[in-house]
């Protein structure tokens, strides 16, 4: 008799646990590698190999994660983010849109190296055609380091992804208990745990004790009908970045043009400015049909249209407050749609 009672009790508990589990949001983690999956020879030394651990091992390090979401993992790539490619970007965008279109998950978390995390975040922000939360995270210390920050960052990212208030905000970056808008986030430190900030506006929210608090909302358009649609076979034009500095020669601009670049982003000084040597090379490049966008090497601020440079006469466009690497991302996607400079400039002010 007791065995029957125990069996019935176990069955009730199992059904109850299953029902509770089914109420949790479904979060799919797409792993790309990076420091968060890094393995070093010593716990107290900086050297390590990025992307060495598979997603299953990352999840095993954070068992508490399963209390807040039904979490599943999928390996997209295993690279350090210095080796991130446009092909991996496209693969991520296609997979994210597929996950939401097929209702495979309610939210997506991406584990990623920090070096190019801001570029990947912005690319996905422009190409994800759903309101469901997409959250990117990583770490500054490898998984084998003393006080590795990866497990906490991964836990927080799932907390953010599972929060209903994260929907409709575009792609987010969760790092060191801060939440950033993908368009604005920038890596500003090489080794510190608080490596990310948003120079022009700061974080839009924070995570603490497993709770999310939002303080701001980006006014830039988050469009489920994004004009920047990609497939794995989408071809995007080559866009180069050329850095401006005191007494710079135009050799790199000329090399980019001669190597087939369809557009060049100038990381200019101050308000996107450059010297006469650059001006002459840019003028020649534009005459050959190359699109030139003025950005700035400054950490914060906007590049103003028609200010110190007569953009209309020269034929240049400006990046507004996008840094050079993000301006490149937008130009690649935009020029896959159009070569009209007025429309390209509109995209920079809109997205």
LINVEN-V549021 format. One record per residue. D_LAST is the distance of its C-alpha to the last C-alpha in Angstrom with 1 decimal. Layout:
[[D_LAST] [D_LAST]]
//
This chain:
[[68.1] [66.1] [64.3] [63.3] [62.0] [60.0] [58.6] [57.5] [56.0] [54.1] [52.8] [51.7] [49.9] [48.2] [47.1] [45.9] [43.9] [42.4] [41.4] [39.8] [38.0] [36.7] [35.2] [32.9] [29.3] [28.9] [26.8] [26.5] [26.1] [24.9] [26.4] [25.5] [28.0] [27.4] [29.4] [29.4] [31.6] [33.5] [37.3] [39.3] [43.0] [43.5] [42.0] [42.3] [40.9] [37.4] [37.8] [36.6] [35.4] [31.9] [31.3] [35.0] [35.1] [34.2] [32.1] [35.4] [36.7] [33.6] [33.9] [37.7] [37.0] [35.4] [37.7] [36.5] [33.2] [35.1] [36.0] [32.4] [31.2] [32.6] [31.2] [31.4] [30.4] [29.5] [29.5] [26.8] [27.8] [29.8] [28.4] [27.7] [24.0] [25.1] [26.0] [22.8] [22.0] [19.6] [22.2] [22.0] [18.2] [18.8] [21.8] [20.0] [17.2] [20.1] [22.3] [19.9] [19.2] [23.0] [24.0] [22.3] [23.3] [26.9] [26.9] [28.0] [26.4] [24.7] [22.4] [21.8] [22.3] [21.8] [24.2] [23.0] [24.2] [22.7] [22.5] [19.3] [18.2] [15.0] [14.0] [15.2] [13.3] [9.9] [11.2] [12.4] [9.5] [7.9] [11.4] [13.1] [14.0] [15.9] [15.9] [18.6] [18.1] [17.3] [18.5] [19.1] [22.0] [24.6] [27.3] [28.7] [32.3] [33.6] [35.2] [38.7] [38.2] [39.8] [37.5] [34.8] [31.5] [30.3] [32.1] [30.9] [27.3] [27.7] [29.4] [26.8] [24.0] [26.0] [26.6] [22.9] [22.4] [25.5] [24.5] [23.6] [21.4] [19.0] [18.1] [14.8] [13.1] [11.3] [12.8] [14.9] [17.0] [20.6] [22.8] [25.9] [25.7] [22.3] [19.1] [15.7] [12.1] [11.1] [8.2] [10.9] [14.1] [16.3] [19.8] [22.0] [25.5] [27.4] [29.9] [29.6] [28.8] [26.2] [24.3] [20.7] [19.1] [16.0] [17.2] [15.3] [15.7] [17.9] [18.1] [17.1] [20.4] [23.6] [26.1] [29.8] [32.8] [30.9] [29.0] [25.4] [24.5] [21.0] [20.7] [17.1] [14.1] [10.5] [9.4] [5.7] [5.8] [7.8] [9.2] [12.6] [12.8] [10.0] [10.8] [10.9] [14.3] [16.7] [20.3] [22.7] [23.7] [20.3] [20.8] [18.1] [19.0] [20.2] [18.1] [20.0] [19.6] [22.4] [23.4] [24.9] [28.0] [31.2] [33.2] [30.9] [32.2] [30.1] [31.5] [28.4] [26.4] [29.3] [29.6] [26.0] [26.6] [30.0] [28.8] [26.5] [23.0] [20.8] [18.4] [18.9] [16.8] [19.2] [19.2] [20.9] [23.1] [22.3] [19.8] [19.1] [22.7] [25.1] [28.8] [30.8] [31.3] [27.5] [27.2] [29.9] [28.5] [25.0] [26.7] [28.7] [25.8] [23.9] [27.2] [27.2] [23.9] [21.8] [18.3] [18.1] [15.1] [16.3] [15.2] [17.6] [20.0] [20.1] [19.1] [17.2] [16.1] [14.0] [14.9] [15.8] [16.0] [19.6] [21.2] [23.7] [22.7] [23.1] [20.0] [21.1] [24.6] [23.6] [20.9] [18.2] [14.5] [12.9] [10.4] [10.1] [10.5] [9.6] [13.1] [14.6] [14.6] [10.9] [10.4] [13.0] [11.4] [8.4] [11.2] [13.5] [11.6] [10.6] [14.2] [15.6] [14.7] [15.4] [16.9] [16.4] [15.2] [14.3] [11.9] [10.6] [10.2] [8.5] [5.7] [5.6] [6.0] [3.8] [0.0]]
//
